[in-house]
Amino acid sequence: EDLIITNMLKGVDMDDAYATGSSLMPQKKNPDALELLRGKAGIALGRAVGLTATLKGLPRAYNKDLQEDKIPLFQAVDTVKDCLAICTGVLLTMKANP
């Protein structure tokens, strides 16, 4: 969120691969990749809370409940890996404005 605000205040210049121009103001760059990452963060957090709810009441031994923990766990891991790849690209190509 801080980078989105910094981009809005012209503190950084984002690469065209991670930002799009506005139809009304072509000189403006919308930080699409950062906005999508912000949305994915909420999804990843929701999956983590769901996994925690599945595991909350388990005794120490194995139960059938643990069959339901794989899908949200793997989805969360895949989401985080994709987000890190995008975030790395954004940060490596971004330039600070003086």
C-alpha positions in Angstrom: 0.0 0.0 0.0 2.9 2.4 0.7 4.3 1.9 -2.8 0.8 2.6 -4.3 0.6 5.9 -2.4 4.3 6.7 -3.3 3.5 6.0 -6.9 0.5 8.3 -6.7 2.6 11.1 -5.2 5.2 10.6 -8.0 7.9 9.3 -5.6 8.7 6.3 -7.7 8.5 5.5 -11.4 7.1 2.1 -12.2 8.1 0.1 -15.2 5.5 -0.1 -18.0 5.4 -3.9 -17.5 3.8 -3.4 -14.1 1.7 -0.3 -14.6 -0.8 0.9 -17.2 -1.7 4.3 -18.5 -5.0 5.9 -17.7 -7.4 6.4 -20.6 -8.2 10.0 -19.5 -4.7 10.9 -18.4 -2.1 8.9 -20.5 0.8 10.4 -18.5 -0.5 8.8 -15.3 0.6 5.2 -14.5 -1.8 3.0 -12.6 0.1 0.5 -10.4 -2.0 -2.5 -11.5 0.5 -5.1 -10.3 0.6 -3.6 -6.8 -3.1 -3.3 -6.6 -3.5 -6.9 -7.6 -0.9 -7.9 -4.9 -2.9 -6.0 -2.3 -6.0 -8.0 -3.3 -4.1 -11.3 -3.2 -2.8 -10.5 0.3 -6.4 -10.6 1.5 -7.0 -13.9 -0.2 -3.9 -15.4 1.3 -4.9 -14.2 4.8 -8.3 -15.7 4.4 -6.9 -19.1 3.4 -4.6 -18.9 6.5 -7.5 -18.2 8.8 -9.5 -21.0 7.2 -6.6 -23.5 7.7 -6.3 -22.3 11.3 -10.0 -22.9 11.9 -9.6 -26.4 10.5 -6.7 -27.2 12.8 -8.1 -25.4 16.0 -9.7 -28.3 17.8 -7.6 -31.3 16.9 -6.2 -33.6 19.5 -2.6 -34.7 19.4 -3.3 -37.8 17.1 -4.2 -37.9 13.4 -7.8 -37.3 12.5 -9.7 -37.2 9.3 -9.9 -33.4 9.7 -6.4 -33.2 8.3 -7.5 -34.4 4.9 -9.1 -30.9 4.5 -6.0 -28.9 5.2 -4.0 -29.7 2.0 -6.0 -27.7 -0.5 -5.9 -24.3 1.3 -2.3 -24.8 2.3 -1.1 -25.6 -1.3 -3.3 -22.7 -2.7 -1.8 -20.3 -0.2 1.7 -21.4 -1.0 1.1 -21.1 -4.8 -0.4 -17.6 -4.3 2.5 -16.4 -2.1 5.1 -17.7 -4.6 3.3 -15.9 -7.5 3.1 -12.7 -5.5 6.8 -12.8 -4.6 7.7 -13.2 -8.2 5.6 -10.2 -9.2 6.8 -8.1 -6.2 10.4 -8.9 -7.1 9.9 -7.7 -10.7 8.2 -4.5 -9.5 11.0 -3.7 -7.0 13.8 -4.5 -9.5 12.5 -2.3 -12.2 11.2 0.6 -10.1 13.1 3.8 -10.1 13.0 6.4 -7.3 12.3 10.0 -8.3 14.5 12.7 -6.6 
